[in-house]
Amino acid sequence: MSADLFDLSSYDYLLPESLIAQYPTPKRDDARLMVIDRKTNAITHDIFANLGQWLPTRSLLVLNESKVIAARLLGKKKDGSGGGHLGGQVEVFLLKAVEDDRTFEVLLKPLKRIKEGQVLDFGRGLEAVLIDREKRIVRFNKPDVLRVIEQQGHIPLPPYIKRQDEDRDRIEYQTVYAKHLGSVAAPTAGLHFTDALMAQLESQGHDLAKVTLHINYGTFKPVECEDIREHPMHEEHYQVSSQEYDHITNAKDQGHSIVAVGTTACRVLESVAQGKALEDNTRIFIYPGYKFQTVDHLITNFHLPKSTLLMLVSAFGGYELMKRAYQEAIAQQYRFYSYGDAMLII
């Protein structure tokens, strides 16, 4: 293998800002679909609604059922004496639950002005106390916080979407099959599916399986090590039911193609293939040189330069072919990133 595949600069590219999608297509499966054939190196252009015709007969598509939480909470600092608000605006971004369903590690703004023990008021009776300033741990006054904030919090749009979240994002930044609350970013390859398309795929003889991986804020952390192998990969929690595991392994044993819908589903499948438990945390970092054990085909969006996701896609599709695909996508003015278009690598 060429040593430059471990060089961070190999995963850089220039993208016109105008190609960063700020909104999704009006109809989910009207998004464009780039089909990349690794055997012939052919690149074909279509729309996502026609996905089924590009899949091998009786493929099994593996979907990530994680649901995005309304992770951004806006509130005010409260006077501890019960005499009203101090008036200082605060923003809390939930990262992950610790200990129980009301205690969370968070990002805090402005952290320098919030003292340990400070009560934060988000309205509608929801409050939190900063109980550990160094670790940024807050404890809410209500249980099952993720459910409480579904309508009260703000959808955490990625930083490259240069607008405030809107009511429509509560629906559009979720997959139609999202079920288990826990992610702070959407598994974006799945955003293109509609209920009608999934029914159509099944009518064409394809099958669906479900896994869960909760995407955390680390997914936006850029790789900074010049040698990508030194990058400290972030940890994410996943779960596969024994029933779905049997479903996937039986399909694989019978020679059916396993199609990972997104890099998150891919990471779950490959983590389990490496011998990890059906429910665990994974730090799997896939880059060129990795030998895939379960995934045969991959559906994915177009990813940021120097990102671990671009490295995973390069490992799966082949570095040179992916480089050409991205150049083609820019030339053809595909829409990039979370609300952008998709590719299928077969």
C-alpha positions as CSV (number, residue, x, y, z in Angstrom):
1,M,0.0,0.0,0.0
2,S,1.2,3.5,-0.8
3,A,2.3,5.3,2.3
4,D,0.5,8.5,1.3
5,L,-2.9,6.8,2.1
6,F,-2.0,7.3,5.7
7,D,-1.2,11.0,5.1
8,L,-4.0,13.4,6.2
9,S,-3.5,15.7,3.2
10,S,-4.6,12.8,1.0
11,Y,-8.1,13.3,2.2
12,D,-8.4,17.0,1.6
13,Y,-10.4,18.5,-1.3
14,L,-11.8,21.9,-2.2
15,L,-15.6,22.2,-2.2
16,P,-17.5,25.3,-3.3
17,E,-19.5,26.5,-0.4
18,S,-22.6,26.7,-2.7
19,L,-22.6,22.9,-2.8
20,I,-23.1,22.5,1.0
21,A,-26.8,21.7,1.3
22,Q,-28.6,23.9,3.7
23,Y,-32.0,22.2,3.3
24,P,-32.9,18.7,2.1
25,T,-34.7,18.0,-1.2
26,P,-38.5,18.6,-0.9
27,K,-39.1,14.9,-1.3
28,R,-36.6,12.7,0.4
29,D,-36.0,10.1,-2.4
30,D,-35.7,12.8,-5.1
31,A,-32.1,13.3,-3.9
32,R,-29.5,12.4,-6.5
33,L,-27.8,9.1,-6.4
34,M,-24.3,8.4,-7.7
35,V,-23.8,4.7,-8.3
36,I,-20.2,3.6,-8.2
37,D,-19.2,0.1,-9.5
38,R,-15.9,-1.1,-8.0
39,K,-15.6,-3.9,-10.6
40,T,-15.8,-1.7,-13.7
41,N,-14.9,1.7,-12.1
42,A,-18.1,3.0,-13.8
43,I,-19.9,6.1,-12.3
44,T,-23.6,6.4,-13.1
45,H,-26.0,9.2,-12.1
46,D,-29.6,8.5,-11.0
47,I,-32.1,9.5,-8.2
48,F,-32.5,7.7,-4.9
49,A,-36.0,6.6,-5.7
50,N,-34.5,4.1,-8.2
51,L,-32.2,2.6,-5.6
52,G,-33.7,-0.9,-5.8
53,Q,-32.8,-1.4,-9.4
54,W,-29.1,-1.0,-8.6
55,L,-28.9,-3.5,-5.8
56,P,-28.0,-7.1,-6.2
57,T,-31.0,-9.5,-6.1
58,R,-32.4,-10.1,-2.6
59,S,-30.0,-7.7,-0.9
60,L,-30.3,-7.1,2.9
61,L,-30.2,-3.4,3.8
62,V,-29.1,-2.7,7.3
63,L,-30.5,0.6,8.8
64,N,-29.5,2.5,11.9
65,E,-32.6,3.2,14.0
66,S,-31.0,5.9,16.2
67,K,-33.1,9.0,16.7
68,V,-31.7,12.5,16.9
69,I,-32.3,14.2,20.3
70,A,-33.2,17.9,20.6
71,A,-29.8,18.3,22.2
72,R,-29.6,22.2,22.3
73,L,-31.4,23.8,25.2
74,L,-31.6,27.6,25.6
75,G,-32.2,29.0,29.1
76,K,-31.2,31.4,31.8
77,K,-29.2,31.3,35.0
78,K,-31.5,31.3,38.0
79,D,-31.1,33.1,41.4
80,G,-30.5,30.3,43.9
81,S,-32.6,32.1,46.5
82,G,-35.7,31.6,44.5
83,G,-35.9,35.3,43.8
84,G,-36.1,35.1,40.0
85,H,-33.6,35.0,37.1
86,L,-30.1,36.5,37.0
87,G,-30.9,37.1,33.4
88,G,-27.7,35.6,31.9
89,Q,-28.5,33.5,28.8
90,V,-27.1,30.0,28.7
91,E,-26.9,27.2,26.1
92,V,-26.6,23.6,27.0
93,F,-25.8,21.0,24.4
94,L,-26.4,17.4,25.6
95,L,-23.5,15.0,24.8
96,K,-24.4,11.8,26.6
97,A,-26.2,10.4,29.6
98,V,-24.0,9.5,32.6
99,E,-25.3,7.4,35.5
100,D,-29.0,7.8,34.8
101,D,-31.6,9.4,32.5
102,R,-31.4,12.9,34.1
103,T,-27.6,13.3,34.4
104,F,-25.6,14.4,31.3
105,E,-22.2,15.4,30.1
106,V,-22.8,18.6,28.2
107,L,-21.2,21.5,26.4
108,L,-22.0,24.8,28.2
109,K,-22.0,28.4,26.9
110,P,-20.7,30.6,28.5
111,L,-18.8,28.0,30.7
112,K,-16.6,30.7,32.3
113,R,-19.7,32.5,33.7
114,I,-21.4,29.4,35.1
115,K,-20.4,28.2,38.6
116,E,-20.8,24.8,40.1
117,G,-24.1,24.5,41.8
118,Q,-25.7,27.1,39.4
119,V,-29.3,26.4,38.6
120,L,-30.2,26.7,34.9
121,D,-33.9,27.4,33.9
122,F,-35.2,26.3,30.5
123,G,-38.8,27.1,31.0
124,R,-41.9,24.9,31.3
125,G,-40.6,23.7,34.7
126,L,-37.4,22.2,33.4
127,E,-34.2,23.0,35.3
128,A,-30.7,21.6,35.6
129,V,-27.9,22.1,38.1
130,L,-24.2,22.1,37.2
131,I,-22.9,19.5,39.5
132,D,-19.3,19.1,38.1
133,R,-17.8,22.0,36.3
134,E,-14.6,20.3,35.3
135,K,-16.4,17.4,33.6
136,R,-19.3,19.6,32.5
137,I,-22.0,17.4,34.2
138,V,-25.5,18.7,34.8
139,R,-28.4,17.0,36.6
140,F,-32.0,17.8,35.5
141,N,-35.0,18.0,37.8
142,K,-37.0,15.6,35.7
143,P,-36.4,12.0,34.7
144,D,-36.3,10.7,31.1
145,V,-34.9,14.0,30.0
146,L,-34.6,13.0,26.3
147,R,-38.3,12.6,26.1
148,V,-39.0,15.8,28.0
149,I,-36.9,17.9,25.6
150,E,-38.3,16.4,22.3
151,Q,-40.5,19.5,21.8
152,Q,-38.6,21.9,24.0
153,G,-35.0,21.6,22.8
154,H,-33.5,22.5,19.4
155,I,-32.4,20.1,16.8
156,P,-28.6,20.2,16.7
157,L,-27.9,20.9,13.0
158,P,-24.3,20.4,12.0
159,P,-22.0,23.5,12.1
160,Y,-21.7,23.7,8.3
161,I,-25.5,24.4,8.0
162,K,-25.4,28.1,8.4
163,R,-28.9,28.8,9.7
164,Q,-30.9,28.3,12.9
165,D,-32.9,25.1,13.2
166,E,-36.6,25.3,12.1
167,D,-39.7,23.3,13.0
168,R,-39.3,21.4,9.8
169,D,-35.9,20.0,10.9
170,R,-37.7,18.1,13.7
171,I,-39.0,15.9,10.9
172,E,-36.5,16.3,8.1
173,Y,-33.4,15.7,10.2
174,Q,-34.8,12.3,11.3
175,T,-35.0,9.1,9.3
176,V,-38.5,7.9,8.8
177,Y,-37.6,4.8,10.7
178,A,-35.8,6.5,13.7
179,K,-36.8,4.8,16.9
180,H,-34.3,5.0,19.7
181,L,-33.3,8.5,21.1
182,G,-29.6,9.0,21.5
183,S,-27.9,10.7,18.6
184,V,-26.7,14.3,18.3
185,A,-26.4,14.0,14.5
186,A,-28.5,12.1,12.0
187,P,-27.4,8.9,10.3
188,T,-27.6,10.9,7.1
189,A,-27.6,8.2,4.4
190,G,-30.9,7.1,5.8
191,L,-32.6,10.5,5.4
192,H,-33.3,9.6,1.7
193,F,-35.6,6.7,2.5
194,T,-39.4,7.1,2.5
195,D,-41.9,4.6,3.8
196,A,-43.0,4.1,0.2
197,L,-39.5,3.4,-1.0
198,M,-38.9,0.8,1.8
199,A,-42.1,-0.9,0.9
200,Q,-41.1,-0.9,-2.8
201,L,-37.7,-2.4,-2.0
202,E,-39.3,-5.2,-0.1
203,S,-41.7,-5.8,-3.0
204,Q,-38.7,-6.1,-5.2
205,G,-37.4,-8.9,-3.0
206,H,-35.0,-7.0,-0.9
207,D,-35.0,-7.2,2.9
208,L,-34.4,-4.8,5.8
209,A,-32.6,-5.2,9.1
210,K,-32.2,-2.8,12.0
211,V,-29.3,-1.9,14.3
212,T,-28.7,1.1,16.5
213,L,-25.6,3.3,16.9
214,H,-25.9,6.6,18.7
215,I,-23.8,9.2,17.0
216,N,-22.1,11.6,19.3
217,Y,-20.4,15.0,18.9
218,G,-17.1,13.3,18.2
219,T,-18.3,12.6,14.6
220,F,-17.6,16.3,13.9
221,K,-14.1,16.2,15.3
222,P,-11.6,16.7,12.4
223,V,-8.6,14.4,12.1
224,E,-5.6,16.5,13.0
225,C,-2.7,13.9,13.1
226,E,-0.6,14.1,9.9
227,D,-0.4,10.2,10.1
228,I,-4.1,9.3,10.3
229,R,-3.3,6.1,12.1
230,E,-2.5,8.2,15.2
231,H,-6.0,9.7,15.4
232,P,-7.8,9.0,18.7
233,M,-11.1,7.8,17.4
234,H,-14.2,8.8,19.3
235,E,-16.4,6.2,21.1
236,E,-20.0,5.5,20.2
237,H,-22.6,3.1,21.8
238,Y,-24.3,0.6,19.6
239,Q,-26.8,-2.3,20.0
240,V,-27.9,-5.2,17.8
241,S,-30.7,-7.4,19.0
242,S,-30.0,-11.2,18.9
243,Q,-33.0,-11.5,16.4
244,E,-31.5,-8.9,14.0
245,Y,-28.0,-10.5,14.4
246,D,-29.4,-13.8,13.3
247,H,-31.3,-12.1,10.5
248,I,-28.0,-10.6,9.2
249,T,-25.8,-13.6,9.7
250,N,-28.4,-15.9,8.0
251,A,-28.6,-13.6,5.0
252,K,-24.8,-13.5,4.8
253,D,-24.5,-17.3,5.0
254,Q,-27.1,-17.7,2.2
255,G,-25.0,-15.5,0.0
256,H,-27.2,-12.4,0.0
257,S,-25.5,-9.1,-0.3
258,I,-25.3,-7.0,2.9
259,V,-25.9,-3.3,2.2
260,A,-24.9,-0.9,5.0
261,V,-27.1,2.2,5.0
262,G,-24.6,4.7,6.1
263,T,-21.2,4.6,7.8
264,T,-22.8,4.1,11.2
265,A,-24.5,0.9,10.2
266,C,-21.2,-0.1,8.6
267,R,-19.3,0.5,11.8
268,V,-21.8,-1.6,13.8
269,L,-21.5,-4.5,11.4
270,E,-17.8,-4.5,11.3
271,S,-17.4,-4.0,15.1
272,V,-19.5,-7.1,15.7
273,A,-17.6,-9.0,13.0
274,Q,-14.4,-8.3,14.9
275,G,-15.9,-10.2,17.9
276,K,-17.3,-7.3,20.0
277,A,-20.6,-7.9,21.9
278,L,-24.0,-7.2,20.4
279,E,-24.2,-4.2,22.7
280,D,-21.1,-2.3,23.4
281,N,-19.1,0.9,22.7
282,T,-17.0,1.0,19.6
283,R,-13.9,3.0,18.6
284,I,-13.5,1.2,15.3
285,F,-11.6,3.4,12.9
286,I,-11.8,2.2,9.3
287,Y,-9.3,3.6,6.7
288,P,-7.6,2.2,3.6
289,G,-6.1,-1.2,4.3
290,Y,-9.0,-2.4,6.3
291,K,-10.5,-5.7,5.2
292,F,-14.3,-5.7,5.4
293,Q,-15.8,-8.8,6.9
294,T,-19.6,-8.2,6.7
295,V,-20.5,-5.3,4.5
296,D,-20.7,-5.9,0.7
297,H,-22.2,-2.6,-0.4
298,L,-22.5,0.8,1.1
299,I,-25.0,3.7,0.8
300,T,-23.5,7.0,2.0
301,N,-23.6,10.7,1.6
302,F,-20.7,13.0,0.6
303,H,-18.4,13.7,3.6
304,L,-16.2,16.5,4.8
305,P,-12.5,16.7,3.9
306,K,-10.1,15.1,6.3
307,S,-12.9,13.3,8.1
308,T,-12.9,9.8,9.4
309,L,-16.0,9.2,7.4
310,L,-14.2,10.0,4.1
311,M,-11.5,7.7,5.2
312,L,-14.0,4.9,5.8
313,V,-15.5,5.4,2.3
314,S,-12.1,5.5,0.8
315,A,-11.3,2.1,2.4
316,F,-14.5,0.6,1.1
317,G,-14.6,2.1,-2.4
318,G,-10.9,2.4,-3.1
319,Y,-9.0,5.6,-2.7
320,E,-8.5,6.5,-6.3
321,L,-12.0,5.6,-7.3
322,M,-13.5,7.7,-4.4
323,K,-11.2,10.6,-5.3
324,R,-12.6,10.5,-8.9
325,A,-16.2,10.2,-7.6
326,Y,-15.8,13.3,-5.5
327,Q,-14.3,15.2,-8.4
328,E,-17.3,14.1,-10.5
329,A,-19.8,15.0,-7.8
330,I,-18.4,18.5,-7.6
331,A,-18.3,18.9,-11.4
332,Q,-21.9,17.7,-11.6
333,Q,-22.9,20.0,-8.7
334,Y,-24.1,17.3,-6.3
335,R,-25.3,18.6,-3.0
336,F,-22.9,17.7,-0.1
337,Y,-23.0,16.7,3.5
338,S,-26.0,15.9,5.8
339,Y,-28.8,17.3,3.8
340,G,-27.1,16.5,0.5
341,D,-27.2,13.8,-2.1
342,A,-26.1,10.1,-1.8
343,M,-23.9,7.5,-3.4
344,L,-24.2,3.7,-3.6
345,I,-21.0,1.8,-3.8
346,I,-21.5,-1.7,-5.3
